[in-house]
Amino acid sequence: MNAPYQSGSSDPNGFSGNVDNLHLPERTWLECLKLVKGRVNNQSFQAWFEPIIPLQEKDGKFVIQVPSQFFYEWIEEHYYSLLIEVLTQVIGKEVVLDYEVASEDRESRAGGPATLHYSPESPGPLSPEHASTGGQPATDPAGGAMARQLGVHSLNPRYTFQNYIKGESNQFACAAALAVANTLGGTSFNPLVIYGGVGLGKTHLVHAIGNHVLQSDRSKRVLYVSSEKFTIDFVEAIQKDRVAEFSNFYRRVDILIVDDIQFFAGKEKTQDTFFHTFNELYQLGKQIVLSCDKPPKELKGLNERLLSRFQSGLTADVQPPDLETRIAILWKKSAENGVELPHEVIEFIALNITSNIRQLEGCLISLLAKSSINHRKIDLELARDVVRSIIGEVRTHITVEEIQHVVCEHLGIPEDLIRAKTRKQEIVNARQIAMYLTKELTNSSLKTIGLHFGGRDHSTVIHAYQTVEDSMSTDPVQRNLVHQLKSKLELSIR
């Protein structure tokens, strides 16, 4: 399985692994990285070269996989000449550089361990082992090469349960996905339908299921395909009078993963074929995993019997990540890039990029890029520039510590007492007001607020909030105090 090359190994050049065991493009790329490492600084190397995966070297063309469209554009603009230079030096002749972009909208087409090849003259799909070692489709008896491969959008090896950041927003979906991966067809979660908005990690999760299955049992026939790819292949099967072979192929897999089923809308014949494929796999006890952008019952343009099948198993949603999850994602992604970001930078980005994990990761890549190219230190000022370029405006924020400081200073109370266990009435009142303002003015969860106030339970925070609300409705002095503190805090960040 291809994977990004990591520095910091026992090899004096910073590369690990037995070169003799690598395939041709991997050997070539390893030599290229050694040359590149001496030409760019370490931060640029980690940010822009280690994530690249070599896919193919053939007929004067070298194909690499990059993590995103932004990444591709940056490499093309800033490092294309360097890549051509080192590739030519290593290969010994002029070479054409080509790219594959891996993203949730256009999945990686790398020849990974789960690539399945369709052959109309074979009894079923080739095993993953055959696929990854060059198994090819049979020749079309009519005379043309049957180059079509079902499953060329193979599993992306980067999408695993190990690097999936779990939080309250996706905990249930992740647990369901792991249960399915551990017991194919052995749970009532069949089909498993994972739904959520754009960029929230649905595709990562369904790929993780397939990767986990293959890690446990390489003999399993795992097929990931987008709904668009399924439709295209079905239309081609009709044109070539191979619908029977098409259906036979899909019905021989152990787990079928179909991404973005909402795009089946309006395609009646495709829906009909998928309905029968679904029934056959279900009757055989095979696992079906689907993803879509909204609950199945809200999908438009799909026939009722198909919607009924989609709702017959388990439906799990992936919500926008909360603040803690966004911070965890940024910590992990920055660590993967070998960069230690200041806490205030991480928190600032997480507070301003709120609804989309893909945008969150894009912001981090932009931050690393601007720091590397412009030789700027990564600080709050640079983070502010990057966030502003992405969302158009920067939302200033108040921290829990600032709220505690302002409340305690105004009321003449030592800050450590607001986090202590004391039950003195003036301390309790100050603590409850600070909790109320924290909930009003920050995106912190109830659990996080409780942790900032001496490790208190979320129910204590709810009680504090309600107590202050009730008091403000009946006591004008309390109401004025809270409004005064709130205005003071809001003014401090303008």
TITI-74486 format. One record per residue (C-alpha): residue in one letter; x, y, z. Coordinates in pm, whole numbers, padded with zeros to 5 digits, always signed. Example, Ala and Ser with C-alpha at 12.3 -4.5 7.8 and 13.67 -1.06 7.14 Angstrom:
<nodes>
A+01230-00450+00780
S+01367-00106+00714
</nodes>
This chain:
<nodes>
M+00000+00000+00000
N+00137+00340-00094
A+00191+00586+00187
P+00356+00923+00232
Y+00729+00903+00299
Q+00827+01014+00645
S+01148+01173+00759
G+01322+01116+01088
S+01405+00746+01043
S+01729+00566+01109
D+01841+00622+00750
P+02106+00899+00739
N+01912+01077+00467
G+01590+01067+00669
F+01415+00792+00471
S+01315+00449+00589
G+01220+00120+00431
N+01387-00144+00218
V+01423+00010-00129
D+01452-00334-00290
N+01097-00416-00175
L+00943-00108-00336
H+00773-00094-00675
L+00930+00111-00954
P+00750+00445-00899
E+00815+00421-00525
R+01187+00358-00576
T+01209+00648-00817
W+01019+00877-00585
L+01236+00783-00288
E+01546+00890-00484
C+01371+01211-00588
L+01288+01294-00225
K+01653+01258-00130
L+01743+01519-00392
V+01455+01748-00300
K+01541+01738+00071
G+01869+01912-00001
R+01699+02186-00205
V+01419+02310+00023
N+01389+02385+00393
N+01257+02119+00627
Q+00917+02283+00680
S+00853+02307+00305
F+00967+01949+00257
Q+00728+01819+00521
A+00437+02035+00406
W+00463+01987+00028
F+00660+01671-00055
E+00603+01411+00217
P+00224+01396+00153
I+00279+01308-00215
I+00222+00943-00314
P+00383+00800-00630
L+00131+00608-00839
Q+00278+00512-01177
E+00592+00535-01388
K+00543+00426-01748
D+00617+00539-02106
G+00787+00862-02004
K+00510+00964-01762
F+00531+00983-01384
V+00200+01006-01195
I+00174+01131-00838
Q-00121+01164-00602
V-00167+01490-00408
P-00409+01546-00117
S-00618+01830-00261
Q-00682+02065-00551
F-00517+02349-00359
F-00213+02130-00296
Y-00191+02048-00669
E-00213+02415-00770
W+00057+02513-00521
I+00295+02236-00634
E+00233+02323-00999
E+00305+02691-00942
H+00599+02673-00701
Y+00770+02334-00733
Y+00695+02204-01083
S+01039+02292-01222
L+01213+02132-00925
L+01009+01811-00961
I+01080+01785-01333
E+01449+01844-01269
V+01488+01572-01005
L+01266+01324-01193
T+01473+01371-01507
Q+01792+01328-01307
V+01673+01008-01138
I+01503+00848-01440
G+01772+00957-01684
K+01548+01106-01950
E+01281+01371-01995
V+00957+01291-01815
V+00598+01415-01814
L+00456+01481-01468
D+00088+01402-01413
Y-00132+01433-01105
E-00420+01258-00932
V-00611+01464-00675
A-00748+01282-00372
S-01046+01451-00211
E-01394+01369-00084
D-01546+01496-00406
R-01305+01326-00645
E-01168+01021-00476
S-00818+00886-00520
R-00772+00660-00817
A-00451+00509-00686
G-00416+00136-00742
G-00471+00049-00381
P-00528-00285-00214
A-00901-00280-00282
T-00896-00225-00657
L-01131-00473-00826
H-01115-00538-01198
Y-01420-00630-01402
S-01377-00907-01656
P-01683-01020-01854
E-01526-01362-01917
S-01428-01434-01559
P-01662-01590-01299
G-01629-01285-01075
P-01407-00997-00975
L-01037-01058-00924
S-00921-01078-00568
P-00760-00769-00413
E-00419-00940-00435
H-00454-00994-00809
A-00582-00643-00855
S-00292-00478-00677
T-00034-00679-00870
G-00157-00591-01213
G-00457-00813-01292
Q-00610-00680-01614
P-00957-00698-01766
A-01009-00950-02039
T-01017-00845-02403
D-01355-00759-02545
P-01457-01047-02777
A-01602-00789-03015
G-01251-00669-03090
G-01194-00360-02871
A-00993-00361-02549
M-01228-00396-02252
A-01041-00132-02054
R-01326-00057-01821
Q-01249-00121-01456
L-01514-00113-01189
G-01373+00024-00868
V-01095+00234-01015
H-01194+00482-00747
S-01026+00249-00500
L-01000+00285-00127
N-00781+00571-00019
P-00523+00426+00224
R-00503+00760+00407
Y-00861+00726+00531
T-00855+00498+00837
F-01023+00478+01175
Q-00685+00550+01335
N-00662+00900+01187
Y-01033+00981+01204
I-01086+01244+01473
K-01383+01146+01686
G-01603+01392+01875
E-01960+01437+01988
S-02059+01535+01633
N-01957+01202+01476
Q-01925+00959+01767
F-02233+00753+01686
A-02155+00726+01314
C-01798+00623+01389
A-01907+00355+01638
A-02158+00216+01387
A-01896+00213+01110
L-01647+00027+01328
A-01911-00229+01429
V-01988-00295+01062
A-01620-00323+00972
N-01563-00577+01249
T-01867-00792+01165
L-01955-00778+00795
G-02324-00852+00752
G-02334-00981+01108
T-02518-00687+01259
S-02859-00534+01199
F-02673-00233+01057
N-02730-00342+00698
P-02739-00122+00512
L-02541+00134+00706
V-02628+00480+00576
I-02404+00768+00685
Y-02530+01115+00603
G-02416+01472+00658
G-02321+01796+00487
V-02029+01864+00257
G-01681+01828+00402
L-01777+01665+00733
G-01586+01337+00687
K-01846+01095+00548
T-01617+00971+00274
H-01329+00928+00520
L-01554+00709+00734
V-01679+00481+00454
H-01322+00438+00324
A-01212+00355+00678
I-01464+00069+00686
G-01320-00081+00368
N-00959-00034+00478
H-01032-00195+00814
V-01195-00496+00648
L-00894-00550+00421
Q-00650-00512+00709
S-00836-00788+00892
D-00886-01019+00593
R-00714-00960+00259
S-00934-01218+00089
K-01246-01005+00130
R-01377-00847-00188
V-01429-00482-00104
L-01566-00241-00361
Y-01588+00134-00315
V-01763+00326-00591
S-01931+00664-00621
S-02292+00672-00739
E-02172+00863-01045
K-01923+00588-01132
F-02187+00320-01084
T-02415+00507-01326
I-02143+00560-01587
D-02045+00192-01580
F-02409+00085-01607
V-02465+00305-01912
E-02152+00165-02073
A-02269-00189-01997
I-02596-00115-02179
Q-02409+00025-02478
K-02189-00284-02499
D-02470-00530-02423
R-02299-00646-02103
V-02562-00570-01840
A-02562-00930-01717
E-02185-00923-01661
F-02214-00584-01494
S-02475-00714-01248
N-02280-01034-01187
F-01968-00839-01095
Y-02139-00619-00837
R-02322-00910-00680
R-02002-01102-00605
V-01847-00854-00362
D-01840-00902+00015
I-01897-00537+00093
L-02031-00272-00141
I-01963+00091-00049
V-02150+00350-00254
D-02078+00718-00198
D-02325+01004-00255
I-02637+00802-00336
Q-02835+01126-00369
F-02699+01146-00724
F-02907+00843-00821
A-03200+01088-00827
G-03383+01093-01159
K-03193+00796-01304
E-03473+00541-01315
K-03293+00253-01489
T-02986+00293-01269
Q-03209+00290-00962
D-03381-00024-01083
T-03048-00203-01135
F-02916-00089-00799
F-03239-00204-00631
H-03189-00560-00760
T-02817-00550-00675
F-02904-00435-00324
N-03159-00716-00278
E-02920-00984-00402
L-02637-00874-00172
Y-02872-00838+00123
Q-03015-01187+00074
L-02661-01327+00060
G-02574-01159+00390
K-02327-00921+00228
Q-02266-00578+00378
I-02387-00258+00212
V-02257+00085+00316
L-02402+00405+00169
S-02343+00777+00214
C-02557+01078+00126
D-02599+01444+00210
K-02927+01418+00402
P-03144+01153+00575
P-03273+00893+00324
K-03634+00993+00389
E-03551+01346+00268
L-03385+01240-00057
K-03577+01356-00363
G-03601+01183-00700
L-03558+00828-00568
N-03833+00568-00598
E-04011+00455-00284
R-03897+00093-00287
L-03532+00205-00299
L-03583+00454-00018
S-03750+00179+00182
R-03437-00038+00143
F-03212+00251+00247
Q-03414+00296+00567
S-03424-00073+00657
G-03090-00075+00838
L-02911+00188+01046
T-02892+00557+00961
A-02621+00762+01132
D-02551+01131+01089
V-02226+01329+01092
Q-02276+01680+01226
P-02045+01983+01196
P-01760+01936+01447
D-01773+02116+01779
L-01490+02344+01891
E-01300+02071+02075
T-01312+01841+01772
R-01196+02120+01541
I-00902+02190+01770
A-00816+01817+01781
I-00825+01798+01400
L-00588+02094+01368
W-00350+01953+01629
K-00336+01619+01450
K-00299+01765+01102
S-00024+02001+01208
A+00158+01714+01381
E+00130+01507+01063
N+00301+01793+00880
G+00576+01804+01141
V+00479+02154+01259
E+00402+02258+01615
L+00154+02544+01601
P+00104+02790+01890
H-00209+02716+02091
E-00356+03059+02023
V-00322+03001+01646
I-00497+02662+01668
E-00777+02807+01879
F-00817+03111+01653
I-00857+02899+01338
A-01095+02657+01513
L-01313+02944+01635
N-01341+03101+01291
I-01365+02796+01061
T-01668+02625+01209
S-01874+02420+00966
N-01645+02233+00727
I-01353+02001+00802
R-01224+02030+00447
Q-01211+02410+00480
L-01041+02368+00817
E-00766+02155+00662
G-00738+02392+00366
C-00682+02680+00606
L-00399+02489+00775
I-00235+02411+00439
S-00259+02778+00339
L-00104+02880+00670
L+00191+02643+00621
A+00229+02756+00262
K+00240+03128+00342
S+00481+03067+00626
S+00711+02858+00406
I+00709+03071+00092
N+00713+03413+00259
H+00948+03305+00538
R+00707+03431+00800
K+00673+03304+01153
I+00345+03126+01221
D+00167+03353+01464
L-00176+03502+01528
E-00122+03780+01274
L-00045+03535+00993
A-00337+03314+01097
R-00566+03617+01084
D-00451+03694+00727
V-00510+03336+00614
V-00854+03305+00776
R-00960+03638+00631
S-00860+03521+00281
I-01078+03210+00323
I-01394+03333+00493
G-01376+03703+00403
E-01390+03826+00760
V-01236+03735+01092
R-01458+03678+01390
T-01284+03799+01705
H-01343+03585+02011
I-01333+03584+02385
T-01162+03311+02583
V-01293+03150+02901
E-00987+03283+03086
E-01066+03639+02977
I-01423+03606+03102
Q-01305+03473+03437
H-01052+03756+03468
V-01301+04033+03385
V-01573+03896+03616
C-01335+03843+03909
E-01167+04181+03862
H-01501+04361+03847
L-01634+04184+04157
G-01304+04197+04349
I-01265+03819+04379
P-00937+03624+04341
E-00947+03425+04016
D-00840+03097+04177
L-01151+03100+04398
I-01385+03091+04099
R-01239+02750+04014
A-01226+02629+04374
K-01480+02416+04562
T-01588+02692+04799
R-01963+02747+04844
K-01948+03108+04969
Q-02241+03293+04820
E-02040+03572+04657
I-01805+03319+04495
V-02095+03102+04376
N-02265+03407+04222
A-01946+03515+04044
R-01887+03161+03919
Q-02243+03130+03786
I-02223+03467+03608
A-01891+03368+03450
M-02039+03036+03336
Y-02341+03217+03192
L-02121+03463+02999
T-01898+03182+02876
K-02195+02999+02731
E-02326+03324+02577
L-02003+03453+02431
T-01804+03143+02329
N-01858+02823+02132
S-01739+02606+02421
S-01942+02297+02501
L-02099+02251+02842
K-01835+01990+02924
T-01553+02227+02832
I-01704+02511+03036
G-01725+02281+03338
L-01360+02182+03299
H-01256+02549+03305
F-01438+02599+03635
G-01264+02336+03844
G-01376+02024+03659
R-01746+02066+03727
D-02013+01854+03559
H-02210+01983+03259
S-02529+01973+03470
T-02370+02232+03701
V-02317+02461+03403
I-02681+02419+03296
H-02796+02499+03650
A-02571+02807+03664
Y-02699+02936+03332
Q-03064+02891+03431
T-03006+03049+03772
V-02857+03364+03617
E-03134+03378+03356
D-03401+03358+03626
S-03225+03613+03842
M-03192+03860+03554
S-03566+03837+03487
T-03659+03939+03843
D-03360+04136+03979
P-03269+04456+03790
V-02940+04487+03981
Q-02830+04142+03865
R-02951+04216+03512
N-02752+04540+03496
L-02443+04369+03636
V-02451+04094+03371
H-02516+04342+03090
Q-02232+04562+03213
L-01989+04270+03222
K-02102+04151+02881
S-02054+04496+02728
K-01710+04524+02887
L-01605+04189+02741
E-01738+04267+02394
L-01567+04606+02398
S-01233+04449+02492
I-01210+04256+02164
R-01302+04531+01919
</nodes>
